[in-house]
Amino acid sequence: MNAADQVRSLQWAQTVAAIAALFRQHFPDARANLNPWRDDPQTRAFAERESLDLSFHLPGWSPRSQCRSFLVQLRLQQPPAGGSARPRLLGVTIRGLTYDAERWRLATLGDWQPTGSHLPQPPVVQALQGFCRGLFELFAALEQRPGGSQAA
C-alpha cells in the first residue's frame, strides 16, 4: 500500500519521514515518492494493509545501482485492533527498477544479497543492507517509545 495512504497520524507521518531520511543518508541524490502505485481499481484490489510501499527515484540511470528507481516495500505486522501499539517490521524488499522492468531484488531473508539480471555494484549493495539494518533499528526504537509496544 502506498506510504501516503498509510499515514493517518502524526506518529506515522514522522515514521515515514524517518524512513525517507534514512534512505537519503545512503543515497543523497534520491527523491522520495510516497505514492509509487497508481490509484485505479485494479491496483486497489491488490492493496495490502500489511505493506508500506515507497519509492526513490535517481536523477537518471545509475550504472552503480543498475537502475533508475528503488521500490521499497516494508512488510509489517499490524497490532491488534484498538491497541496503541505500533506495527512491527517483519521484513524489507527493495527492487531496482528501470522504465522497462525490474533489474534486481534484495530481500531481508537469507543472506540479504540481491538477485536478478543486472546486479548493483558491491558498495551499493552494502548501502542497501545498511539501510535495511537502519529500518529494523528504527522500528525497534519506535516500539520502545511511549505509545509503542514494549518488547520483552
N, C-alpha and C positions, 0 to 999 in steps of 0.2 A: 504494500500500500504506500502511496506517496507520503513522504515525510510531512509535507504541508497538511495533508488530510488527518494525520495523527495528532497534530498539535492542537490540543484542546485546553491547555492550561499553561500558566507561566512556567511551571516546572518542566513541561515537555518542550516549550519554546527554548528554554535555557539548555536542555539536554541536546536538542537538535543543533543549536548554535555551537555547543561544545564539540559535537561530532564534526561539524564543518571546520571549526578552528583547528581541531586535531589533524584533520586531513591536510589542511593548508600548511601545517607545520612541516609536513613531509613533502608536499607538492605545492609550493607557494604560488605557482602560475595558474593553478586550477581554479575554476569558477564553479561555485556550488549551484545545483539545481534541485530544489525540494519537490519538484513535480516531474519526475522522469517518465511517468506513464501518462498516456492520453486519457482524457476523460470522455470515454464513449461506453456504450452498453456492453460491448464485448470485453473490454478491459475491466470494467467494474465487476463483471461476472466472475473474474478470477482474482479479485482483490482479497488479500489475506490480512486479517487484523493482526496476526502474529508476526507480520513482517513490517519493517520500517525501511523504506527504499529512498535513496537519494543518489544523485549522480554528480560527477565533477567533470567539467569539460576543460581540456587543454586549449591553448590558443591555436593549435594546429596539430598535425600528425606528429607524434613523438617517436623517433627511432629507438630511443632508450626504453620507452614504455610499450612500443609496438601497438599504440592505439591513439585515439583522439579523445576518448571519454572513458571514465570508470563508472560502472554501475555498482553501487554499494548496497547490499541487502543484509539487514540485521534480522536474525531470527530471534524472536522474543517469546518468553513465557509470560503470559498475562497473569496478573494477580487475581485472586478470587474477587468476584463482583462485590462491590460495596466496601471493600477494604481500602486502606490508604497506601498499601504497598505499591512500589513501582515495578514495572516489568523487569524481568531478569534476562540478560543477554545469554542466549544459548549458543549462537554461532554467527559467523560472518561469511558471506560470499562476495567476492569482488570480481567483476568481469571487465576485461579490457575490450573496448568496442571501437569499431570504425563505422563509417556510414554503411558499409556492406554487411558486416556480420561481427559476431563475437570472435576475437582472436585468441583469447586465453581466459582462464578462470582460476582463481585462487580461493580455496575454502579452508576454514579453520577446523578441518578434520584431517586426521592422519598427520602427514609431515608438513602441512601448510605450504606446499610447493605448487606453483602454477602448472596447469596442463593446458594444452591447446596447440594450435597450428603455428603461431608466431609468439614465442615467449619473450617477456620483458628481460632486460639485462639484470644481472645479479644485484647491483645497487638499488634498482627499482624494486626488486623482489624483497630485499631487506627493508626498504622503506614501507612497503605494503604490510609486511609482517610486523614491523614496529607500530604501524597504525592500528592493526588488529589487536596487538597486545595493549595498546593505549585504550582501545574501546573496552576491553574486558576490565581494565583498571578503572576507567570512568564509571562503568555500570556498577562495579563493586563498591566504589566510593559513594555512589548515589544510594545504594542500599543501606549504607551506614548513617546517612543523614536523617534528621527528623522527618517523618512522613514516609520514609522508606522502610522496607522490612529489615529487621535486624538479623543478619546472617549468624548462624550458630557456629 
